[in-house]
């Protein structure tokens, strides 16, 4: 079994398509198919279920994917470590990010990294926090800028970025709009607009309602901040969001109302990293730049 075969296998698994995987790897489709078939023959089991329209992992393929990603990440880390000793940073820096993470200006940070290390390829993925944590754990990501991650959930490095209160956001005509604050007991019966459960603001909101022992109904689920704000503007529901969402230009005209009582919910952004001994040289340099830029 060769690293090249594992790279081919992972590409097909991620693209779910041989042609797209071949284009991504800049290899011929016939060569890619032969490489995957050779791997299946060596392992004596099919790794993909193939149809004319799709490619899906088999149970054996799903098991191999976890270990293949970890093996490839280890190989990259080994190459990067040798280059770092030689005073070079080469290879790939894979970064994940939640949308609208407070406490860091990620485009500026990545631009500074690129200027300092032009031989490093930067890859960026925007995903929800649950997927980001899984990505760092599996070696798919070197670092992730996420939210609401506890030390119980993640045993590696967690670097705090920012902490801010969450507020109830509503349209001007809503009954909450003229209130100075809202009690938890007033929230049942309201229709909420929120993100899908994978995203940090949703995780924070779900945790706050669980802690307050208040049930709520999420009628509308979205994947981006702007859609959420537009739906609140139209009076289709209220939203429990990090306070900085209410300061976005798209939120102009909406009303942010604080929650009453001792159970004030907070939104906390963090950098998720592997344990120090497993951190890639690229991730170490990125964190050094973050600290020097005053982000910490």
N, C-alpha and C positions, 0 to 999 in steps of 0.2 A: 504494500500500500504506500503510495507516494503522496507528498503534499500537493502536488499538482492535481492528482485525482480528487483529493478532498476539496480543493478550490473549485474544481469543475462541479462536483456534487453539490456544494453549498450554493453556487451560483444558480444552478437549475432549481434547487429547493426554494430559493428566494424569489426567483423570477416566475416559477411555475410554468416555464416555457423554454424549450431547448433553443429556439431561434433567438429569443431575447437574451438568453444566457450566453450564447455564442457571440452575439454582438457586443455584449458587455465585456467579455473576456478577450475580444479580438482574436478569436480562433474560428476555425471552420466548424459548421454544425456537425458534419460527419465525424470529425476528430473528437468533438465533445461527446457525441453519442457513443463512440467507441471507448472513450475513457470511462464513461459511466458504466457501460456494459462490462468492461474489464473489472471494475470495482465490484459490481454485483456478482460476477463469476467468482472472484476471490472470496467474497463473503458468503457465497452460496445461497443468496436470497435476493429477491427483487427489492429495490429501494424506492421505486416509483411505480405508481399505477398510471399507465399511459392510456389516453384515449385520443381521438383525432382532434379534440378541442382543448384538452387540458392535461396537466401533469400534476399528480398529487403524491405526496409522500405516503409510503406504506408504514405500518407500525415499526418495522425494522429501520426504515428511513428516518422516521422521527427520532428514534433512539440514537442513530448515528449522527444526526444533525447536531445534537447537543455536544457530543464529544468532538466532532469535526471542527465546530466553531472554537471550542476550547483549545484544540491542538493547533489550529492555524493562528490563534491569538498568541499562543506560547511561542510559536516559531517566529512570529513578527517581533515579539518582545525580545527574543534572543538576538535577532539581527539588530534591533534598535539598541540593545545594551552594548553590543560590540561597537557600533557606530558612535555611541555616546562616549565610550572610553577614548575613541580616536578624535573626539571633539566635533563629531558630525551628528546631525540629526537627519536621518533619512526615513523613508517608509511612509506610513500612513498614520494620521491622527484622526481617530473616529470619535466624534462628539455627538451627544444627544441633548436635546433641549425641549422643555415645555414651552408653550407659547406665553409670551409676556411675563417672563421670570423677573421679578424685581431684584435689585442688588447687584446687577451686572449688565454691562452693555456688551453683549456677546459679539455683534459684528465688529466692534472696535477691538475687542480682545483678540478675535481670530485674525484680524488684519495685522495687528502687532506681531502675532505669532508668525504669520506668513512672511512678514518683512524680515524677521530675525532668522527664520529657518525656511528659506525658499525651496529647499530640496524635499521638504515634507509635504505630502499631499494631505489636504484637509477634507474630511468627509463629515457632513452634518445631516442629522436626522431629527425631525421634529415629531415627537411622540408623547403619549401620556406617561405619567410618572411610573405606573406599574410596568409598562414595557421598557422604560428607561432603566429601571432597577434590574430587570431581567437581562437587559443588554449588557450592562456592566458585569453582572454575575457570570454571564456566559462568555465574556471576552469579546463580544461583538462591538462594544463601546469602550473606549479608554476612559471617558469621563462623561458625566451627565449632569446637566443643570435642571434640577427637578424641584418638587415641592412636597411638603407634608410627608417626609420620610423619617421614620423613627429609628432609634438605635436597636430596637427589638426586630424591626423588619430588615435592617441592613447591618451586617457585622463588619463591613469594611470601613473606609474613611468617610466621614460626613463633615463637610465644612459649611458652617452657617453663612448665609448671604444676607438675608433680610427677614424681618418679622413685622407684620402689620395686621391691624384688625380687619375683620370682615364686616360688611354692612349689607343691609337689605336695600336693594335698588328697585325703584318703582317709577311708574309714569306719573306725571304731575297730577293727573285726575284720580289717582288711586287714594284710598282712604288713609294709607300710611303717609301720604305726601306732606300733610300738614302737622304731623306728629314730631316731637323732639326725639322720641325713641319709641321702640316697639318691644313689647313683652313677648317672651317665647310662647306664652299661652294664646297669643293672638294669631299665631302662624298657622295652626291647623285649619284646614279649609281653604287656604290659599293655593292657587296653582303656581308651581315653581318652574322656572326655566333654568336649565343647568346643562353642564357638559356631560359627555358620556362618562361612565364610572371610572375609566382609566386615568382621566385627567386630574391634575392636582387640585384645582378649585373644587371639583366635585368630591374628591376624597376628603378635603377639609370640611366641606359643608356636611357631608354624610356623617363624618366623625362628630361634628358639633351637635347635630340633631340627635345622634345616638347618646352623647353625653348628657344632653338636656332632657333626654327621654321624651322627645316630642316627635310624633310621626308627621310626615309631610308627603305631598303628592308632587312628583316631577312629571308634568304633563308634556313638556317639550325638551328634547335633548339635542344639543348641537355639538359641533367640533371646533368652533372658532369663536373668539370674543365678539367680533363684529356682528355675527348673526344673533348672538345672545342679546346684545344691546339693541339691535333693531326690533327684536321681538318684544323686549321690555317697552320700547318706545311705543309700540302698537297696542300696549295694554293687554297683552296676551298672558301676562303673569308677572311675578316678581322674581328676583334672583338674589341669592346670598353669595356675594363675591368679595374678593380682596379689594380693599379701599382704593387702590390705585386704578382699578377699572373705572371707577366713577369720575376720574380726572381725565380720561381719554376724550379727545375731541368728539368722537362719535357718541359719547355719553352726555353731551351738552343738552340740558333741558330735563334730564332725569334727576330724581331725588334720591340721595343716599341717606338712610336712616340707621342710627345705631341701635343695637340690641340692649335691652335692660338686663340688670342682674349680674351676678358674679360669674356666670358662664359666658364671658365674652369670647367669641371664637377668633382665632388668629390663623393667619396664613404665613407659613414659613418656607422660604426657598433655601435650597442647599445645593452643594456640589457633591455628587455621589461618585466615589472613587474606590478602586480595589484597595485591599490592605496594602500598607506601605511597601512591603517586600515584593508585591506583585504589580506595583504601579509602573507603567511604561515610562521611558525617558521623556516621550512627548507630553504625557500627562503631567509629569513633574515640572517641565518647563512652562506649560500652560498655567499651572498654579503659581509658579514663581512670577509670571507676568501679571497674573490677576492681583497678587499681593502688591507688587510694585506699582500697579496702576491705581492703587487705593481702593480696589474693590472689596478688600477685606480689612 
